[in-house]
Amino acid sequence: MEATATTRVPPVPAPVQLARALLAAVAVSHLVVPVVMWARQGELRNEIAAQHPGFGAAEVSRSADIAVTSGAVFHGVLLALCALLVWKLATARLWTRRLTTASQVLSIVFSAFSWTSSPMFHVVIPIIGAAQILLLALLWAPRPA
């Protein structure tokens, strides 16, 4: 008789499961940001006009279009990266933890740019930043992670 070897996959530790849930929430925020920017283009145009009083209507409109497009591309890339990492963190590979750490640290740094460029997201930036910091702590601090 042949013995069949069964491979038992160890369960994902609770801190990593929570980190994955937080990362999924961060991913959703990257989906929401460009949608909100697109929906509130009028407010965005007003902010640009206030920050650059020398701009004409065409320049303000073009600047708002560029902001919405670049925001969609930037947050789309981060959405895809976060989604990939939510999936890959369960594999317990060191590279996934390192890439998650690097991407979230950079995302926190880039949030400072968003903070200074527009008050549109002042309410959510600190909340998402806190979630990202907690996510990083969960990946590195507890022994089971």
Buried (B, 14 or more C-beta within 10 A) or exposed (E): EEEEEEEEEEEBBEBBBBBBBBBBBBBBBBBBBBEBBBEBBEBBBEBBBEEEEEBEEEEBBEBBEEBBEEBBEBBBEBBEBBBBBBEBBBEBEEEBBEBBBEBBEEBBEEBEEBBEEBEBBEEBBEEBBEBBBBBBEBBEEBEEB
